[in-house]
């Protein structure tokens, strides 16, 4: 007898981000996280990087028009259930991606990757200023404390600061903001703060506290978290539940 086929049609997510030669962050980490959460990951590469666990040695940005072509190819052939953005490298690419995601109905998770765990800058200062429109288009924006400080132009040093920054990002147009607490010095735990916008302009804040793992191996952790959330949104999980499950994993 001929073998029978058992077709599988998992939900699809798209990551728009940079490539990490070392495999620990960027597109490589995104696709691994999406697979782990039961989603088929597609990708559009915004830049290639020569990097490893010790630092970023070189960055080559992909022309914005080619980033758009990659995205168009995916949208033309796949039913994309969620989009995640990571390293975008240049102001022109930020603007191009903003236009692309503003036109989709799928949830959009914006991870404003600005500085690598090693301290190397991954985003030009001009591109930082271009993020306003992308934040406005986001279903969820997921900055760490340092990135949140750049986006709201205020220090973010405590969980209370993180909540304030999250509310400012929602006021700027994002549906919700998850300010990650790994860079905050809050002892033996890590506090991630989720602020969700509600009808009438009100917001609701939820804090997720997890044990702090004492390690230097944090390279790519933010990429993996935002991609896990995007994967769960692609599976039609509610936002707060998707964030809680991704943080817990």
Phi and psi in degrees as a GROMACS rama.xvg file:
@    title "Ramachandran Plot"
@    xaxis  label "Phi"
@    yaxis  label "Psi"
@TYPE xy
-67.5147  147.76  UNK-2
-63.9186  143.215  UNK-3
-88.2989  146.549  UNK-4
-92.8538  143.761  UNK-5
-124.286  79.3538  UNK-6
-63.821  141.164  UNK-7
-121.276  132.579  UNK-8
-127.689  76.8461  UNK-9
-71.1963  160.356  UNK-10
-59.4899  157.208  UNK-11
-117.301  137.054  UNK-12
-126.387  153.686  UNK-13
-119.174  127.399  UNK-14
-106.048  130.934  UNK-15
-114.061  103.051  UNK-16
-162.508  179.171  UNK-17
-88.8669  160.239  UNK-18
-94.1847  137.62  UNK-19
-108.758  113.905  UNK-20
-58.6412  -30.0714  UNK-21
-80.4909  -9.66249  UNK-22
80.7977  1.88668  UNK-23
-94.0338  -16.5242  UNK-24
-138.895  -170.79  UNK-25
60.9574  -149.887  UNK-26
-51.9106  -41.8559  UNK-27
-62.4466  -45.8923  UNK-28
-67.5199  -38.0978  UNK-29
-59.6674  -49.5852  UNK-30
-66.1168  -37.6081  UNK-31
-62.7147  -44.1369  UNK-32
-65.3793  -41.4186  UNK-33
-62.7246  -42.736  UNK-34
-61.6366  -42.5581  UNK-35
-63.1937  -24.6694  UNK-36
-102.426  20.0168  UNK-37
77.2782  26.067  UNK-38
-124.151  144.617  UNK-39
-83.3067  118.924  UNK-40
-93.8128  131.593  UNK-41
-113.352  166.631  UNK-42
-148.599  151.734  UNK-43
-130.115  119.822  UNK-44
-87.6837  124.944  UNK-45
-95.5752  -23.0676  UNK-46
-163.952  152.928  UNK-47
-106.722  143.119  UNK-48
-127.318  142.723  UNK-49
-96.4964  94.6521  UNK-50
-144.225  163.187  UNK-51
-146.356  -163.478  UNK-52
-68.6387  -15.5784  UNK-53
-98.0545  -13.673  UNK-54
159.45  174.416  UNK-55
-102.151  122.487  UNK-56
-100.006  -25.5309  UNK-57
-163.52  147.234  UNK-58
-132.175  132.436  UNK-59
-126  110.626  UNK-60
-75.9804  139.748  UNK-61
-82.3299  139.256  UNK-62
-55.4011  136.223  UNK-63
-54.4249  -36.0471  UNK-64
-62.9951  -35.1146  UNK-65
-74.2547  -32.736  UNK-66
-60.2574  -45.0142  UNK-67
-62.973  -39.5028  UNK-68
-63.6429  -40.0271  UNK-69
-62.1696  -45.0331  UNK-70
-63.7886  -44.1875  UNK-71
-59.5909  -39.8378  UNK-72
-62.0986  -40.7848  UNK-73
-68.3772  -49.5863  UNK-74
-62.4478  -29.4595  UNK-75
-71.3188  -23.3604  UNK-76
-119.337  -16.7303  UNK-77
-124.025  148.785  UNK-78
-88.442  89.4184  UNK-79
-76.1721  121.523  UNK-80
-90.6747  -16.9456  UNK-81
-164.639  151.966  UNK-82
-122.893  137.743  UNK-83
-123.479  132.067  UNK-84
-110.783  142.546  UNK-85
-125.459  -125.967  UNK-86
-64.4089  122.657  UNK-87
-114.265  -14.2358  UNK-88
73.4917  -50.4026  UNK-89
-129.417  158.261  UNK-90
-61.3884  -38.5  UNK-91
-63.6792  -39.106  UNK-92
-70.1693  -38.9056  UNK-93
-57.7545  -45.8778  UNK-94
-65.8547  -39.8912  UNK-95
-63.4953  -46.372  UNK-96
-67.1311  -35.5735  UNK-97
-58.4703  -45.5287  UNK-98
-63.2896  -37.3616  UNK-99
-67.1071  -49.185  UNK-100
-74.8999  -24.9769  UNK-101
-65.8303  -20.8289  UNK-102
-93.1778  -3.48004  UNK-103
-101.183  155.584  UNK-104
-96.1917  -11.8126  UNK-105
-70.481  153.967  UNK-106
-58.9619  146.259  UNK-107
-124.409  119.461  UNK-108
-102.807  119.016  UNK-109
-105.298  111.23  UNK-110
-100.52  104.332  UNK-111
-78.6009  75.3902  UNK-112
-68.5895  112.251  UNK-113
-118.61  -35.3272  UNK-114
-137.87  132.828  UNK-115
-70.9308  163.116  UNK-116
-57.7733  -27.0166  UNK-117
-76.0678  -10.1596  UNK-118
99.1073  -6.52666  UNK-119
-73.6102  136.089  UNK-120
-73.3081  136.126  UNK-121
-115.971  4.35069  UNK-122
-145.55  133.047  UNK-123
-68.9465  156.028  UNK-124
-64.659  -31.9806  UNK-125
-64.1105  -37.3205  UNK-126
-69.0993  -33.4059  UNK-127
-57.6585  -42.4897  UNK-128
-67.4999  -25.689  UNK-129
-79.9278  -5.94915  UNK-130
-72.358  -13.1444  UNK-131
-54.5847  -47.0927  UNK-132
-67.5826  -35.6734  UNK-133
-70.3183  -38.4697  UNK-134
-60.2611  -41.8019  UNK-135
-63.3325  -30.3892  UNK-136
-85.4699  -4.26556  UNK-137
-81.7888  137.465  UNK-138
-72.2758  -40.0857  UNK-139
-146.355  132.872  UNK-140
-112.875  136.226  UNK-141
-124.875  62.5832  UNK-142
-77.7308  152.018  UNK-143
-80.2958  -179.878  UNK-144
-60.9124  -40.9276  UNK-145
-65.454  -42.3108  UNK-146
-68.4902  -38.7487  UNK-147
-61.6661  -38.7734  UNK-148
-62.0224  -38.6055  UNK-149
-66.2998  -43.5913  UNK-150
-69.1145  -34.9194  UNK-151
-103.503  -3.85023  UNK-152
58.3937  41.8803  UNK-153
-147.058  151.442  UNK-154
-64.246  143.17  UNK-155
-126.695  99.7188  UNK-156
-124.324  -11.0891  UNK-157
-137.961  163.601  UNK-158
-56.4658  -34.1263  UNK-159
-65.1874  -40.4807  UNK-160
-61.4972  -40.3268  UNK-161
-63.008  -40.8315  UNK-162
-64.6704  -42.5568  UNK-163
-61.5053  -43.804  UNK-164
-63.3078  -40.2603  UNK-165
-60.3719  -41.7695  UNK-166
-65.3915  -36.9702  UNK-167
-66.681  -37.1787  UNK-168
-68.4809  -35.9657  UNK-169
-67.8097  -41.1418  UNK-170
-62.6365  -27.2882  UNK-171
-79.2998  -4.98245  UNK-172
127.543  -19.5225  UNK-173
-65.5231  144.977  UNK-174
-67.537  -34.3175  UNK-175
-156.52  160.105  UNK-176
-138.221  132.559  UNK-177
-112.805  107.551  UNK-178
-93.7086  111.347  UNK-179
-76.3236  139.832  UNK-180
-101.912  10.138  UNK-181
-60.8764  -28.6355  UNK-182
-88.8999  -4.07713  UNK-183
-85.881  142.81  UNK-184
-90.6875  78.5204  UNK-185
-117.368  40.1474  UNK-186
79.5182  -138.686  UNK-187
-83.8471  -0.311471  UNK-188
-124.88  163.661  UNK-189
-116.6  128.23  UNK-190
-110.889  113.28  UNK-191
-97.912  135.377  UNK-192
-115.987  119.778  UNK-193
-104.344  125.57  UNK-194
-118.026  123.413  UNK-195
-115.598  130.797  UNK-196
-74.3229  146.177  UNK-197
-127.308  167.425  UNK-198
-61.2465  143.783  UNK-199
87.7838  2.18802  UNK-200
88.3741  0.0655641  UNK-201
-77.036  163.74  UNK-202
-133.162  158.145  UNK-203
-127.736  129.748  UNK-204
-109.096  137.674  UNK-205
-131.421  135.328  UNK-206
-110.005  135.276  UNK-207
-112.887  118.098  UNK-208
-109.878  125.353  UNK-209
-131.121  154.236  UNK-210
-62.6075  140.374  UNK-211
-79.8514  128.35  UNK-212
-92.1266  118.802  UNK-213
-80.2676  102.059  UNK-214
-160.911  154.759  UNK-215
-91.0474  -4.53064  UNK-216
-86.883  63.0323  UNK-217
-102.203  1.13406  UNK-218
-58.5902  118.619  UNK-219
88.3141  0.930603  UNK-220
-65.8108  -37.8116  UNK-221
-68.1825  -37.401  UNK-222
-60.6538  -46.0033  UNK-223
-64.8244  -40.8375  UNK-224
-64.9816  -49.0957  UNK-225
-64.1842  -34.1141  UNK-226
-71.659  -36.1181  UNK-227
-63.7486  -40.9679  UNK-228
-63.6985  -45.7024  UNK-229
-59.56  -41.1721  UNK-230
-60.8613  -43.4104  UNK-231
-69.5267  -33.4478  UNK-232
-67.3819  -35.4328  UNK-233
-63.843  -25.7909  UNK-234
-87.2168  10.6164  UNK-235
69.1735  25.9624  UNK-236
-75.9225  144.722  UNK-237
-60.8274  152.699  UNK-238
-57.3785  -52.9224  UNK-239
-62.2173  -40.8696  UNK-240
-66.4378  -38.0017  UNK-241
-64.6961  -42.5687  UNK-242
-65.6601  -45.0065  UNK-243
-60.8746  -43.4663  UNK-244
-68.1349  -39.4757  UNK-245
-68.0753  -40.9194  UNK-246
-63.6397  -41.4913  UNK-247
-66.9116  -31.2481  UNK-248
